[in-house]
């Protein structure tokens, strides 16, 4: 294996292992831990892709700052969306409640 392709190959194998881990945990009845493991695996995959394939590790600091700003904005949108969802009251839609029709005169 050439020295220039070694990090790419190692990262590819790591991504395959993480793929197998996420597929295996999908079949296990772990309850809320399935979501936690899935999120951790997704975070590791994103970090591997950003650092190795996007070459953020050896890039200019301004480019790394731009990538970090994108992650911060995404996190802010997720937090605000979660806060909006958590603070809404549940109101039934008009088609969800059965309506009883009053009896008409002359029907019979």
C-alpha positions as CSV (number, residue, x, y, z in Angstrom):
1,X,0.0,0.0,0.0
2,X,1.4,3.4,-0.9
3,X,2.0,6.0,1.7
4,X,-0.4,8.5,0.1
5,X,-3.3,6.1,0.0
6,X,-2.9,4.6,3.4
7,X,-5.0,7.2,5.4
8,X,-7.8,6.9,2.8
9,X,-7.8,3.2,3.0
10,X,-7.8,3.1,6.8
11,X,-10.6,5.7,6.9
12,X,-12.6,3.6,4.4
13,X,-12.3,0.5,6.5
14,X,-13.3,2.5,9.6
15,X,-16.4,3.8,7.8
16,X,-17.3,0.2,6.8
17,X,-16.9,-0.9,10.5
18,X,-19.1,2.0,11.6
19,X,-21.6,1.0,8.9
20,X,-21.7,-2.6,10.2
21,X,-22.1,-1.3,13.8
22,X,-25.0,0.9,12.9
23,X,-26.7,-1.9,10.9
24,X,-26.1,-4.4,13.8
25,X,-27.6,-2.0,16.4
26,X,-30.7,-1.6,14.2
27,X,-31.5,-5.2,14.8
28,X,-30.9,-5.2,18.6
29,X,-33.7,-4.3,21.0
30,X,-31.8,-1.7,23.0
31,X,-34.6,0.8,23.5
32,X,-33.4,4.4,23.7
33,X,-29.8,3.3,23.4
34,X,-30.3,2.5,19.7
35,X,-30.8,6.2,19.0
36,X,-27.8,7.2,21.2
37,X,-25.5,4.7,19.4
38,X,-26.8,5.7,16.0
39,X,-26.2,9.4,16.7
40,X,-22.7,8.6,18.0
41,X,-21.9,6.5,15.0
42,X,-23.2,9.3,12.7
43,X,-21.0,11.8,14.4
44,X,-17.9,9.7,14.1
45,X,-18.7,9.1,10.4
46,X,-19.1,12.8,9.8
47,X,-15.9,13.6,11.6
48,X,-13.9,11.0,9.6
49,X,-15.3,12.3,6.3
50,X,-14.6,15.9,7.2
51,X,-11.1,15.4,8.5
52,X,-9.8,12.9,5.9
53,X,-11.8,13.1,2.7
54,X,-12.5,16.9,2.9
55,X,-8.9,17.4,4.2
56,X,-10.0,19.8,6.9
57,X,-7.2,18.6,9.2
58,X,-4.5,20.1,6.9
59,X,-6.5,23.0,5.5
60,X,-6.3,26.7,6.1
61,X,-7.7,27.9,9.5
62,X,-10.3,30.1,7.8
63,X,-11.7,27.0,6.0
64,X,-11.9,25.1,9.3
65,X,-13.6,28.1,10.9
66,X,-16.1,28.2,8.0
67,X,-16.9,24.5,8.5
68,X,-17.3,25.0,12.2
69,X,-19.6,27.9,11.6
70,X,-21.8,25.6,9.5
71,X,-21.9,23.0,12.3
72,X,-22.8,25.7,14.8
73,X,-25.6,27.1,12.6
74,X,-27.0,23.5,12.1
75,X,-26.9,22.9,15.9
76,X,-28.7,26.2,16.5
77,X,-31.4,25.3,14.1
78,X,-31.9,21.9,15.7
79,X,-32.0,23.4,19.2
80,X,-34.5,26.0,18.1
81,X,-36.7,23.5,16.3
82,X,-36.6,21.2,19.4
83,X,-37.6,24.1,21.6
84,X,-40.5,25.0,19.3
85,X,-41.7,21.5,19.3
86,X,-41.4,21.1,23.0
87,X,-43.3,24.2,23.9
88,X,-46.3,23.8,21.5
89,X,-49.6,22.8,23.0
90,X,-51.5,19.9,21.5
91,X,-54.6,21.1,19.7
92,X,-56.8,18.6,18.0
93,X,-57.5,19.3,14.3
94,X,-61.2,19.7,13.3
95,X,-61.1,16.4,11.5
96,X,-59.8,14.5,14.5
97,X,-62.8,15.0,16.8
98,X,-66.1,13.2,15.9
99,X,-68.9,15.6,15.3
100,X,-72.4,14.5,16.3
101,X,-75.1,15.9,14.1
102,X,-78.3,17.0,15.7
103,X,-81.5,15.2,14.5
104,X,-83.3,17.1,11.8
105,X,-87.0,17.8,11.9
106,X,-89.0,15.5,9.7
107,X,-86.4,12.9,9.3
108,X,-87.4,9.6,10.1
